[in-house]
Each structure stands twice: as C-alpha cells, then as structure tokens.
C-alpha cells in the first residue's frame, strides 16, 4: 500500500466536482495507483 492523500475537501453541499475525494484516495492507496486513475465524480443518481 502506498499513501495517497485527498486533494478536495468540500462537503456534500458543494458542487459535485468540488466535493471531497477521500474515498478515491483510499482506493488509490490500496490499489497503489495515482489518484487520477480512480477519481470518479458521482452525481445525484449514483
């Protein structure tokens, strides 16, 4: 596992592209890849 840190910190009230990406950072750490590889934006429908 390599440490990958989140780069966005806004909460659920922020626009989708500005919301925090801690989950993507967690996945990138476990998968040992870059944040950009797993950084996926979610919309209201999931």
CHARMM internal coordinates of N, CA and C (Angstrom, degrees):
IC EDIT
DIST 1 N 1 CA 1.4538
DIST 1 CA 1 C 1.5247
ANGL 1 N 1 CA 1 C 108.84
DIST 1 C 2 N 1.3234
ANGL 1 CA 1 C 2 N 115.59
DIHE 1 N 1 CA 1 C 2 N 137.44
DIST 2 N 2 CA 1.4624
ANGL 1 C 2 N 2 CA 120.67
DIHE 1 CA 1 C 2 N 2 CA 174.93
DIST 2 CA 2 C 1.5252
ANGL 2 N 2 CA 2 C 108.48
DIHE 1 C 2 N 2 CA 2 C -117.42
DIST 2 C 3 N 1.3282
ANGL 2 CA 2 C 3 N 117.51
DIHE 2 N 2 CA 2 C 3 N 141.68
DIST 3 N 3 CA 1.4652
ANGL 2 C 3 N 3 CA 118.78
DIHE 2 CA 2 C 3 N 3 CA -179.98
DIST 3 CA 3 C 1.5281
ANGL 3 N 3 CA 3 C 111.66
DIHE 2 C 3 N 3 CA 3 C -72.72
DIST 3 C 4 N 1.3191
ANGL 3 CA 3 C 4 N 115.61
DIHE 3 N 3 CA 3 C 4 N 128.63
DIST 4 N 4 CA 1.4619
ANGL 3 C 4 N 4 CA 123.14
DIHE 3 CA 3 C 4 N 4 CA 173.44
DIST 4 CA 4 C 1.5202
ANGL 4 N 4 CA 4 C 105.71
DIHE 3 C 4 N 4 CA 4 C -127.56
DIST 4 C 5 N 1.3066
ANGL 4 CA 4 C 5 N 117.22
DIHE 4 N 4 CA 4 C 5 N 128.31
DIST 5 N 5 CA 1.4568
ANGL 4 C 5 N 5 CA 121.53
DIHE 4 CA 4 C 5 N 5 CA -175.10
DIST 5 CA 5 C 1.5220
ANGL 5 N 5 CA 5 C 111.42
DIHE 4 C 5 N 5 CA 5 C -104.54
DIST 5 C 6 N 1.3278
ANGL 5 CA 5 C 6 N 115.67
DIHE 5 N 5 CA 5 C 6 N 146.97
DIST 6 N 6 CA 1.4533
ANGL 5 C 6 N 6 CA 119.77
DIHE 5 CA 5 C 6 N 6 CA 178.73
DIST 6 CA 6 C 1.5193
ANGL 6 N 6 CA 6 C 109.96
DIHE 5 C 6 N 6 CA 6 C -66.09
DIST 6 C 7 N 1.3241
ANGL 6 CA 6 C 7 N 115.58
DIHE 6 N 6 CA 6 C 7 N 152.24
DIST 7 N 7 CA 1.4601
ANGL 6 C 7 N 7 CA 121.49
DIHE 6 CA 6 C 7 N 7 CA -177.76
DIST 7 CA 7 C 1.5201
ANGL 7 N 7 CA 7 C 112.55
DIHE 6 C 7 N 7 CA 7 C -116.53
DIST 7 C 8 N 1.3328
ANGL 7 CA 7 C 8 N 116.95
DIHE 7 N 7 CA 7 C 8 N -12.03
DIST 8 N 8 CA 1.4676
ANGL 7 C 8 N 8 CA 121.66
DIHE 7 CA 7 C 8 N 8 CA 176.96
DIST 8 CA 8 C 1.5238
ANGL 8 N 8 CA 8 C 107.77
DIHE 7 C 8 N 8 CA 8 C -122.72
DIST 8 C 9 N 1.3465
ANGL 8 CA 8 C 9 N 116.63
DIHE 8 N 8 CA 8 C 9 N 141.22
DIST 9 N 9 CA 1.4567
ANGL 8 C 9 N 9 CA 120.43
DIHE 8 CA 8 C 9 N 9 CA -172.13
DIST 9 CA 9 C 1.5229
ANGL 9 N 9 CA 9 C 114.45
DIHE 8 C 9 N 9 CA 9 C -128.30
DIST 9 C 10 N 1.3141
ANGL 9 CA 9 C 10 N 119.10
DIHE 9 N 9 CA 9 C 10 N 5.58
DIST 10 N 10 CA 1.4665
ANGL 9 C 10 N 10 CA 121.73
DIHE 9 CA 9 C 10 N 10 CA -177.54
DIST 10 CA 10 C 1.5254
ANGL 10 N 10 CA 10 C 110.76
DIHE 9 C 10 N 10 CA 10 C -71.12
DIST 10 C 11 N 1.3129
ANGL 10 CA 10 C 11 N 115.70
DIHE 10 N 10 CA 10 C 11 N 156.88
DIST 11 N 11 CA 1.4565
ANGL 10 C 11 N 11 CA 122.00
DIHE 10 CA 10 C 11 N 11 CA -177.86
DIST 11 CA 11 C 1.5156
ANGL 11 N 11 CA 11 C 113.47
DIHE 10 C 11 N 11 CA 11 C -89.31
DIST 11 C 12 N 1.3304
ANGL 11 CA 11 C 12 N 116.70
DIHE 11 N 11 CA 11 C 12 N -170.89
DIST 12 N 12 CA 1.4623
ANGL 11 C 12 N 12 CA 121.85
DIHE 11 CA 11 C 12 N 12 CA -175.02
DIST 12 CA 12 C 1.5258
ANGL 12 N 12 CA 12 C 114.41
DIHE 11 C 12 N 12 CA 12 C -68.23
DIST 12 C 13 N 1.3322
ANGL 12 CA 12 C 13 N 117.83
DIHE 12 N 12 CA 12 C 13 N -15.67
DIST 13 N 13 CA 1.4629
ANGL 12 C 13 N 13 CA 120.40
DIHE 12 CA 12 C 13 N 13 CA 178.60
DIST 13 CA 13 C 1.5261
ANGL 13 N 13 CA 13 C 112.52
DIHE 12 C 13 N 13 CA 13 C -82.19
DIST 13 C 14 N 1.3136
ANGL 13 CA 13 C 14 N 117.49
DIHE 13 N 13 CA 13 C 14 N -11.06
DIST 14 N 14 CA 1.4627
ANGL 13 C 14 N 14 CA 122.00
DIHE 13 CA 13 C 14 N 14 CA -179.41
DIST 14 CA 14 C 1.5315
ANGL 14 N 14 CA 14 C 109.49
DIHE 13 C 14 N 14 CA 14 C -78.73
DIST 14 C 15 N 1.3342
ANGL 14 CA 14 C 15 N 116.81
DIHE 14 N 14 CA 14 C 15 N 161.26
DIST 15 N 15 CA 1.4726
ANGL 14 C 15 N 15 CA 119.18
DIHE 14 CA 14 C 15 N 15 CA 174.47
DIST 15 CA 15 C 1.5322
ANGL 15 N 15 CA 15 C 109.94
DIHE 14 C 15 N 15 CA 15 C -57.47
DIST 15 C 16 N 1.3113
ANGL 15 CA 15 C 16 N 116.83
DIHE 15 N 15 CA 15 C 16 N 151.94
DIST 16 N 16 CA 1.4646
ANGL 15 C 16 N 16 CA 121.95
DIHE 15 CA 15 C 16 N 16 CA -174.38
DIST 16 CA 16 C 1.5248
ANGL 16 N 16 CA 16 C 111.94
DIHE 15 C 16 N 16 CA 16 C -53.58
DIST 16 C 17 N 1.3306
ANGL 16 CA 16 C 17 N 117.84
DIHE 16 N 16 CA 16 C 17 N -42.59
DIST 17 N 17 CA 1.4656
ANGL 16 C 17 N 17 CA 120.05
DIHE 16 CA 16 C 17 N 17 CA -177.38
DIST 17 CA 17 C 1.5193
ANGL 17 N 17 CA 17 C 113.49
DIHE 16 C 17 N 17 CA 17 C -74.41
DIST 17 C 18 N 1.3300
ANGL 17 CA 17 C 18 N 118.45
DIHE 17 N 17 CA 17 C 18 N -4.96
DIST 18 N 18 CA 1.4665
ANGL 17 C 18 N 18 CA 122.29
DIHE 17 CA 17 C 18 N 18 CA 179.03
DIST 18 CA 18 C 1.5249
ANGL 18 N 18 CA 18 C 112.43
DIHE 17 C 18 N 18 CA 18 C -110.27
DIST 18 C 19 N 1.3328
ANGL 18 CA 18 C 19 N 118.39
DIHE 18 N 18 CA 18 C 19 N -8.51
DIST 19 N 19 CA 1.4628
ANGL 18 C 19 N 19 CA 121.55
DIHE 18 CA 18 C 19 N 19 CA -177.93
DIST 19 CA 19 C 1.5277
ANGL 19 N 19 CA 19 C 110.81
DIHE 18 C 19 N 19 CA 19 C -66.50
DIST 19 C 20 N 1.3150
ANGL 19 CA 19 C 20 N 115.19
DIHE 19 N 19 CA 19 C 20 N 156.97
DIST 20 N 20 CA 1.4575
ANGL 19 C 20 N 20 CA 121.49
DIHE 19 CA 19 C 20 N 20 CA -178.18
DIST 20 CA 20 C 1.5247
ANGL 20 N 20 CA 20 C 113.33
DIHE 19 C 20 N 20 CA 20 C -57.31
DIST 20 C 21 N 1.3234
ANGL 20 CA 20 C 21 N 115.50
DIHE 20 N 20 CA 20 C 21 N 153.00
DIST 21 N 21 CA 1.4610
ANGL 20 C 21 N 21 CA 120.26
DIHE 20 CA 20 C 21 N 21 CA -179.26
DIST 21 CA 21 C 1.5325
ANGL 21 N 21 CA 21 C 111.51
DIHE 20 C 21 N 21 CA 21 C -124.44
DIST 21 C 22 N 1.3263
ANGL 21 CA 21 C 22 N 116.73
DIHE 21 N 21 CA 21 C 22 N 40.66
DIST 22 N 22 CA 1.4645
ANGL 21 C 22 N 22 CA 120.37
DIHE 21 CA 21 C 22 N 22 CA -179.55
DIST 22 CA 22 C 1.5291
ANGL 22 N 22 CA 22 C 111.69
DIHE 21 C 22 N 22 CA 22 C -66.00
DIST 22 C 23 N 1.3353
ANGL 22 CA 22 C 23 N 118.01
DIHE 22 N 22 CA 22 C 23 N -36.17
DIST 23 N 23 CA 1.4680
ANGL 22 C 23 N 23 CA 120.17
DIHE 22 CA 22 C 23 N 23 CA 179.56
DIST 23 CA 23 C 1.5245
ANGL 23 N 23 CA 23 C 110.79
DIHE 22 C 23 N 23 CA 23 C -64.91
DIST 23 C 24 N 1.3278
ANGL 23 CA 23 C 24 N 116.61
DIHE 23 N 23 CA 23 C 24 N -43.22
DIST 24 N 24 CA 1.4644
ANGL 23 C 24 N 24 CA 120.28
DIHE 23 CA 23 C 24 N 24 CA 178.14
DIST 24 CA 24 C 1.5287
ANGL 24 N 24 CA 24 C 110.51
DIHE 23 C 24 N 24 CA 24 C -63.74
DIST 24 C 25 N 1.3352
ANGL 24 CA 24 C 25 N 117.14
DIHE 24 N 24 CA 24 C 25 N -38.52
DIST 25 N 25 CA 1.4631
ANGL 24 C 25 N 25 CA 120.59
DIHE 24 CA 24 C 25 N 25 CA 178.06
DIST 25 CA 25 C 1.5267
ANGL 25 N 25 CA 25 C 110.85
DIHE 24 C 25 N 25 CA 25 C -64.80
DIST 25 C 26 N 1.3150
ANGL 25 CA 25 C 26 N 116.88
DIHE 25 N 25 CA 25 C 26 N -39.01
DIST 26 N 26 CA 1.4651
ANGL 25 C 26 N 26 CA 121.35
DIHE 25 CA 25 C 26 N 26 CA 177.02
DIST 26 CA 26 C 1.5287
ANGL 26 N 26 CA 26 C 110.71
DIHE 25 C 26 N 26 CA 26 C -62.07
DIST 26 C 27 N 1.3218
ANGL 26 CA 26 C 27 N 116.66
DIHE 26 N 26 CA 26 C 27 N -47.70
DIST 27 N 27 CA 1.4688
ANGL 26 C 27 N 27 CA 120.48
DIHE 26 CA 26 C 27 N 27 CA 178.78
DIST 27 CA 27 C 1.5301
ANGL 27 N 27 CA 27 C 111.66
DIHE 26 C 27 N 27 CA 27 C -61.92
DIST 27 C 28 N 1.3228
ANGL 27 CA 27 C 28 N 116.54
DIHE 27 N 27 CA 27 C 28 N -42.65
DIST 28 N 28 CA 1.4617
ANGL 27 C 28 N 28 CA 120.29
DIHE 27 CA 27 C 28 N 28 CA 179.70
DIST 28 CA 28 C 1.5267
ANGL 28 N 28 CA 28 C 110.67
DIHE 27 C 28 N 28 CA 28 C -62.43
DIST 28 C 29 N 1.3239
ANGL 28 CA 28 C 29 N 117.06
DIHE 28 N 28 CA 28 C 29 N -38.06
DIST 29 N 29 CA 1.4671
ANGL 28 C 29 N 29 CA 120.61
DIHE 28 CA 28 C 29 N 29 CA 177.43
DIST 29 CA 29 C 1.5198
ANGL 29 N 29 CA 29 C 110.87
DIHE 28 C 29 N 29 CA 29 C -62.41
DIST 29 C 30 N 1.3162
ANGL 29 CA 29 C 30 N 116.44
DIHE 29 N 29 CA 29 C 30 N -48.55
DIST 30 N 30 CA 1.4678
ANGL 29 C 30 N 30 CA 121.04
DIHE 29 CA 29 C 30 N 30 CA -177.89
DIST 30 CA 30 C 1.5253
ANGL 30 N 30 CA 30 C 111.40
DIHE 29 C 30 N 30 CA 30 C -65.70
DIST 30 C 31 N 1.3294
ANGL 30 CA 30 C 31 N 116.34
DIHE 30 N 30 CA 30 C 31 N -41.51
DIST 31 N 31 CA 1.4668
ANGL 30 C 31 N 31 CA 120.99
DIHE 30 CA 30 C 31 N 31 CA -177.77
DIST 31 CA 31 C 1.5258
ANGL 31 N 31 CA 31 C 113.37
DIHE 30 C 31 N 31 CA 31 C -83.09
DIST 31 C 32 N 1.3370
ANGL 31 CA 31 C 32 N 116.29
DIHE 31 N 31 CA 31 C 32 N -6.28
DIST 32 N 32 CA 1.4621
ANGL 31 C 32 N 32 CA 122.89
DIHE 31 CA 31 C 32 N 32 CA -179.13
DIST 32 CA 32 C 1.5260
ANGL 32 N 32 CA 32 C 112.08
DIHE 31 C 32 N 32 CA 32 C 55.60
DIST 32 C 33 N 1.3299
ANGL 32 CA 32 C 33 N 114.76
DIHE 32 N 32 CA 32 C 33 N 52.70
DIST 33 N 33 CA 1.4576
ANGL 32 C 33 N 33 CA 120.28
DIHE 32 CA 32 C 33 N 33 CA 177.15
DIST 33 CA 33 C 1.5261
ANGL 33 N 33 CA 33 C 108.44
DIHE 32 C 33 N 33 CA 33 C -136.19
DIST 33 C 34 N 1.3059
ANGL 33 CA 33 C 34 N 116.57
DIHE 33 N 33 CA 33 C 34 N 177.93
DIST 34 N 34 CA 1.4593
ANGL 33 C 34 N 34 CA 120.08
DIHE 33 CA 33 C 34 N 34 CA -178.50
DIST 34 CA 34 C 1.5259
ANGL 34 N 34 CA 34 C 110.99
DIHE 33 C 34 N 34 CA 34 C -76.01
DIST 34 C 35 N 1.3011
ANGL 34 CA 34 C 35 N 115.51
DIHE 34 N 34 CA 34 C 35 N 156.61
DIST 35 N 35 CA 1.4584
ANGL 34 C 35 N 35 CA 121.35
DIHE 34 CA 34 C 35 N 35 CA 178.25
DIST 35 CA 35 C 1.5240
ANGL 35 N 35 CA 35 C 110.77
DIHE 34 C 35 N 35 CA 35 C -61.02
DIST 35 C 36 N 1.3146
ANGL 35 CA 35 C 36 N 117.50
DIHE 35 N 35 CA 35 C 36 N -38.01
DIST 36 N 36 CA 1.4594
ANGL 35 C 36 N 36 CA 121.63
DIHE 35 CA 35 C 36 N 36 CA -179.08
DIST 36 CA 36 C 1.5322
ANGL 36 N 36 CA 36 C 112.15
DIHE 35 C 36 N 36 CA 36 C -62.87
DIST 36 C 37 N 1.3134
ANGL 36 CA 36 C 37 N 117.50
DIHE 36 N 36 CA 36 C 37 N -26.90
DIST 37 N 37 CA 1.4619
ANGL 36 C 37 N 37 CA 121.52
DIHE 36 CA 36 C 37 N 37 CA -179.60
DIST 37 CA 37 C 1.5191
ANGL 37 N 37 CA 37 C 111.80
DIHE 36 C 37 N 37 CA 37 C -67.27
DIST 37 C 38 N 1.3298
ANGL 37 CA 37 C 38 N 117.21
DIHE 37 N 37 CA 37 C 38 N -36.66
DIST 38 N 38 CA 1.4652
ANGL 37 C 38 N 38 CA 120.68
DIHE 37 CA 37 C 38 N 38 CA -175.51
DIST 38 CA 38 C 1.5220
ANGL 38 N 38 CA 38 C 113.51
DIHE 37 C 38 N 38 CA 38 C -111.61
DIST 38 C 39 N 1.3190
ANGL 38 CA 38 C 39 N 118.53
DIHE 38 N 38 CA 38 C 39 N -1.80
DIST 39 N 39 CA 1.4628
ANGL 38 C 39 N 39 CA 121.68
DIHE 38 CA 38 C 39 N 39 CA -176.40
DIST 39 CA 39 C 1.5290
ANGL 39 N 39 CA 39 C 110.26
DIHE 38 C 39 N 39 CA 39 C -71.91
DIST 39 C 40 N 1.3247
ANGL 39 CA 39 C 40 N 115.89
DIHE 39 N 39 CA 39 C 40 N 105.23
DIST 40 N 40 CA 1.4604
ANGL 39 C 40 N 40 CA 122.58
DIHE 39 CA 39 C 40 N 40 CA -177.04
DIST 40 CA 40 C 1.5188
ANGL 40 N 40 CA 40 C 108.94
DIHE 39 C 40 N 40 CA 40 C -118.32
DIST 40 C 41 N 1.3190
ANGL 40 CA 40 C 41 N 117.12
DIHE 40 N 40 CA 40 C 41 N 135.23
DIST 41 N 41 CA 1.4612
ANGL 40 C 41 N 41 CA 121.33
DIHE 40 CA 40 C 41 N 41 CA 177.29
DIST 41 CA 41 C 1.5181
ANGL 41 N 41 CA 41 C 109.51
DIHE 40 C 41 N 41 CA 41 C -89.01
DIST 41 C 42 N 1.3172
ANGL 41 CA 41 C 42 N 116.53
DIHE 41 N 41 CA 41 C 42 N 138.02
DIST 42 N 42 CA 1.4565
ANGL 41 C 42 N 42 CA 121.94
DIHE 41 CA 41 C 42 N 42 CA 177.96
DIST 42 CA 42 C 1.5114
ANGL 42 N 42 CA 42 C 108.96
DIHE 41 C 42 N 42 CA 42 C -107.97
DIST 42 C 43 N 1.3201
ANGL 42 CA 42 C 43 N 116.66
DIHE 42 N 42 CA 42 C 43 N 143.19
DIST 43 N 43 CA 1.4572
ANGL 42 C 43 N 43 CA 120.09
DIHE 42 CA 42 C 43 N 43 CA 174.88
DIST 43 CA 43 C 1.5216
ANGL 43 N 43 CA 43 C 108.47
DIHE 42 C 43 N 43 CA 43 C -110.24
DIST 43 C 44 N 1.3035
ANGL 43 CA 43 C 44 N 117.04
DIHE 43 N 43 CA 43 C 44 N -174.06
DIST 44 N 44 CA 1.4618
ANGL 43 C 44 N 44 CA 121.77
DIHE 43 CA 43 C 44 N 44 CA -176.49
DIST 44 CA 44 C 1.5270
ANGL 44 N 44 CA 44 C 112.72
DIHE 43 C 44 N 44 CA 44 C -60.13
DIST 44 C 45 N 1.3324
ANGL 44 CA 44 C 45 N 118.53
DIHE 44 N 44 CA 44 C 45 N -29.42
DIST 45 N 45 CA 1.4603
ANGL 44 C 45 N 45 CA 121.15
DIHE 44 CA 44 C 45 N 45 CA -177.81
DIST 45 CA 45 C 1.5247
ANGL 45 N 45 CA 45 C 112.59
DIHE 44 C 45 N 45 CA 45 C -84.28
DIST 45 C 46 N 1.3459
ANGL 45 CA 45 C 46 N 117.64
DIHE 45 N 45 CA 45 C 46 N -6.45
DIST 46 N 46 CA 1.4677
ANGL 45 C 46 N 46 CA 121.03
DIHE 45 CA 45 C 46 N 46 CA 177.80
DIST 46 CA 46 C 1.4704
ANGL 46 N 46 CA 46 C 110.99
DIHE 45 C 46 N 46 CA 46 C 100.18
END
COOR INIT
IC SEED 1 N 1 CA 1 C
IC BUILD
